Amino acid sequence: MTLEDLSEGSVKSGFVTIIGRPNVGKSTLINRLAGQKIAITSNKPQTTRNKITGVYTREGEGQIVFVDTPGVIKAKNKLGEYMVSVTRSAIRDVDVIVWMVEPDDNPLGGDRAIAKSLTDVDIPVILAINKTDTVPKEKLLPVIAAYKDLLNFADIIPISARKGDATDTLVDVIFSYLPYGPMFYDEDTVTDQPQRALVAEFIREKALHALDQEVPHGIAVSVDSMKKRPHKPMYDIDATIICEKESHKGIIIGKGGSMLKKIGTNARYEIEKMLEAKANLSLFVKVKKDWRDSDYLVANFGYNEEGN
């Protein structure tokens, strides 16, 4: 296909936002469709803080630019306010909304609030019932019936983002609602996230996995330096994990530095896979008290509209 073909609008392309409560599998779906890890995952709330863009290109058919958003939450601080604004802005100016839910026939209050927010949205909304691999097939009909009562959906598709079940069907349906037009990215692009941002997120993910429940909400990661060695496939990376309390700093470092070493080792694996090169990763820990309630620090750690 030539650039002339693309300019004439012979393919379909558009923006699709993925919304849903925390931990329903939005980032897992983004990673599945992008074909590589670009969004971090964990079982802890507020894992996704920024708007993450994943690009899916199907030869001869077109391109879908997926936007993963933070789970819909009640804002408790400046960081929470930012996350809510990211989710709201991602619903505007897109071509399709994919609302992901879990296979529960009794929608929770958070789902009902999402349904209410979508009532007046003049955009096709596709309901993706995720985690179908965790329930018997006969349970899906009551789930579909329960959600049909909440909103008039363009389509309802049961999927398993983790296993890839019916994700191709979801993509087919999305394409059916997209307009014809030129592609926004070249066909090799899978995300618009800079490498430094991905490095910071991979470190934060491994910290989320390793740390106690009360610590992860109060951490951020700053990549202070990232340099490629000349004539060698090796990166030297200095990064700082920021926490809110001195007691948390001790937990993150661990006895004899054991916890920090564990986080670094696990993060380095993901970083090297992404960079396709070796990484010399040095981690530090700093305390910035109540940083989540500081406009300046929230923005400084990359949580701002311009940073998106």
Long-range contacts (C-beta under 8 A, 24 or more apart in sequence): 1-59, 1-60, 6-182, 6-183, 7-182, 9-180, 9-181, 9-182, 10-180, 11-60, 11-61, 11-62, 11-63, 11-180, 11-181, 11-182, 11-183, 12-61, 12-62, 12-63, 12-175, 12-178, 12-179, 12-180, 12-181, 13-62, 13-63, 13-64, 13-65, 13-178, 13-179, 13-180, 13-181, 13-182, 13-183, 13-184, 14-64, 14-65, 14-94, 14-95, 14-96, 14-178, 14-179, 14-181, 15-65, 15-67, 15-93, 15-94, 15-95, 15-96, 16-64, 16-65, 16-66, 16-67, 16-94, 16-95, 16-96, 16-97, 16-98, 16-174, 16-178, 17-66, 17-67, 17-69, 17-90, 17-91, 17-94, 17-96, 17-97, 17-98, 18-66, 18-67, 18-68, 18-69, 18-98, 18-100, 19-69, 19-72, 19-87, 19-90, 19-91, 19-97, 19-98, 19-99, 19-100, 19-114, 20-71, 20-72, 20-99, 20-100, 20-101, 20-114, 21-71, 21-72, 21-101, 21-102, 21-108, 21-110, 21-111, 21-114, 22-46, 22-47, 22-70, 22-71, 22-72, 22-73, 23-47, 23-71, 24-71, 24-100, 24-101, 24-102, 24-130, 24-131, 25-100, 25-130, 25-131, 25-161, 25-162, 26-68, 26-69, 26-71, 26-100, 27-52, 27-68, 28-161, 28-162, 29-66, 29-68, 29-100, 29-128, 29-130, 29-159, 29-161, 29-167, 30-54, 30-66, 30-68, 32-161, 32-162, 32-164, 32-167, 33-64, 33-66, 33-167, 33-171, 34-66, 34-190, 34-191, 35-190, 36-190, 36-274, 37-270, 37-273, 37-274, 38-190, 38-191, 38-193, 38-198, 39-68, 39-201, 40-201, 40-202, 40-204, 40-205, 40-208, 41-205, 42-205, 42-208, 42-209, 42-216, 44-208, 44-213, 44-216, 44-217, 45-71, 45-73, 45-217, 46-70, 46-71, 46-73, 46-83, 46-217, 47-205, 47-208, 49-79, 49-82, 49-83, 49-86, 49-303, 50-86, 50-197, 50-302, 50-303, 50-307, 50-308, 51-86, 51-89, 51-90, 51-308, 52-191, 52-193, 53-191, 53-192, 53-193, 54-190, 54-191, 55-184, 55-185, 55-189, 55-190, 55-191, 55-192, 56-171, 57-183, 57-185, 57-187, 57-189, 58-171, 58-175, 59-187, 61-175, 62-175, 62-178, 62-183, 63-183, 63-184, 63-185, 63-187, 64-171, 64-174, 64-175, 64-178, 65-184, 65-185, 67-94, 72-110, 72-113, 72-114, 77-292, 77-293, 78-292, 78-293, 78-294, 78-295, 78-298, 79-292, 79-293, 79-298, 79-303, 80-292, 82-298, 82-303, 82-304, 83-303, 85-305, 86-305, 86-308, 89-305, 91-117, 91-118, 91-121, 91-123, 94-123, 95-123, 95-124, 95-177, 95-178, 95-179, 96-123, 96-124, 96-125, 96-126, 96-154, 96-174, 96-177, 96-178, 97-121, 97-123, 97-124, 97-125, 97-126, 98-125, 98-126, 98-128, 98-170, 98-174, 99-125, 99-126, 99-127, 99-128, 100-128, 100-130, 100-161, 101-127, 101-128, 101-129, 101-130, 101-147, 102-129, 102-130, 102-131, 103-129, 103-130, 103-131, 103-132, 103-134, 103-135, 103-139, 103-140, 103-143, 103-158, 104-143, 104-146, 105-139, 105-142, 105-143, 105-145, 105-146, 106-146, 107-146, 107-147, 107-150, 111-147, 111-150, 112-150, 115-150, 115-151, 118-151, 119-151, 124-154, 124-155, 124-177, 125-151, 125-153, 125-154, 126-153, 126-154, 126-155, 126-156, 126-157, 126-170, 126-173, 126-174, 126-177, 127-151, 127-153, 127-155, 127-156, 127-157, 128-157, 128-158, 128-159, 128-170, 129-156, 129-157, 129-158, 129-159, 130-159, 130-160, 130-161, 131-160, 131-161, 131-162, 132-158, 132-159, 132-160, 132-165, 132-166, 133-160, 133-162, 133-163, 133-165, 195-226, 195-274, 195-275, 196-223, 196-226, 197-302, 198-274, 199-223, 199-226, 199-237, 199-239, 199-271, 199-274, 200-239, 200-302, 202-267, 202-270, 202-271, 202-274, 203-239, 203-241, 203-263, 203-264, 203-267, 203-271, 203-283, 204-241, 205-267, 205-270, 206-262, 206-263, 206-264, 206-266, 206-267, 206-270, 207-241, 207-252, 207-263, 209-266, 210-259, 210-262, 210-263, 210-266, 211-251, 211-252, 211-259, 212-251, 215-243, 215-248, 215-251, 215-252, 217-292, 218-243, 218-244, 218-245, 218-248, 218-291, 218-292, 219-243, 219-244, 219-248, 219-252, 220-291, 220-301, 220-302, 220-303, 221-301, 222-300, 222-301, 222-302, 224-284, 228-277, 233-276, 233-277, 233-278, 234-277, 234-278, 234-279, 234-280, 235-271, 235-275, 235-277, 235-278, 235-279, 235-280, 236-279, 236-280, 236-282, 237-271, 237-279, 237-280, 237-281, 237-282, 238-282, 238-284, 239-281, 239-282, 239-283, 239-284, 240-283, 240-284, 240-285, 240-286, 241-283, 241-284, 241-285, 241-286, 242-285, 242-286, 242-287, 242-288, 242-291, 242-301, 243-285, 243-286, 243-287, 243-288, 244-287, 244-288, 244-289, 244-290, 244-291, 244-292, 245-287, 245-289, 246-287, 248-287, 249-285, 249-286, 249-287, 252-285, 253-285, 260-285
